[in-house]
Amino acid sequence: MGYQQYGISPQLVERIKLKMKNPAVKERIKKLIDGVTKSDLQDKAKVRRLVKSSAVIMNENFSPAQEEQFVAFVLAQKIDPNNTFHLIKLWGMFR
């Protein structure tokens, strides 16, 4: 899996996926990322802010190293939220 190459543990991903099944958490995350653009997801500072905000919403306590791993992963994916193929690729990575 792609995220493992960045040092992100499968256990952490599973824990986050479980938390995202909570409708209240899911809605708060959706509001957080509403309007995010491709350029936002290539800006290290904005991605870091999104990671920190997401951690608060999910009541997770990421170490600075984990935050860096998430930021590096998101930047490397070159995600375009308006490109359906990119979203399908990400969905396949985490299903």
N, C-alpha and C positions, 0 to 999 in steps of 0.2 A: 504494500500500500504506500502511496505517495507521502502521506503525513509522517509515517514512521521514519523516513529518510531525514526528517527534520528533528528527530528526537522526541516526537510527541508519542506518548504511550497509548496503546490501544485501550487500556483500562480507563484512562482519562477521557478518551473519545467516547467510550461506552457510557461513562458517568454523565457526560454532557448531553449525549443523545437521550438518555433517560430523563434528565431534567427538562429537555426541550419538549418532551411529550406532555408536560404540564401546560394546559392552555393559557394560563395567566403569564407564565414565563415566555412562552412562544409569542404571545401578542406583544409583550414588552420588547422582546428582541426584534420583532418585525417593525415596530415603531422606531427603534434605534437605527435600523439599517434602511428605513424608508428614504428614498431620494439619494442614496449613496451611488456615486458614479465610478466609472472605470478609473478616472484620474484620482479619485479619493482613495481607491484601493491600491494605488501605486505610490501613495504618499505615506512614508513611514510614520510620521507623527500622527496622522489621522487614523491609520490602522492601529497603532498602539492605543490611541484613545478609545477606539471601538472595542479592542480586546479588554481593556480595563473596565469599560462600561458594561460589557457583556458579563464579565466576571462578577461584578456587583449584582447585576440582575439575577444571575444564576447562583449567587451566594457561594462562589468559588474563590479560593485564595491561591492565585497563581504566583509562583516564585518569579523573580526577575528573569531567570533563565527560561522558564516556560513561556513567559510573555514574549521574549525574543524569538523563541521557536515558532510561536504562532505568527508573529509579525513576518518572519522570514518566509514561512510557508505561504501566507496570503500574498506577499509581494511576488514570490516566485511563480504563483499560479497565473498571474496576469489576468485576473478575473474581470470580465465585462458583464455586469449585472443585466444588461439589456440583450446579451447574446444567449439564446436558449441553449446552444451547444455547450457553452461554458457551464451553465447551471446544471445541465444533465450530467456532464463530466464530474462535477463536484458531488452531485447527488449519488452517483455511482460509487464514488470514493468512500462515502460515509454511510451507505445503506446497510 
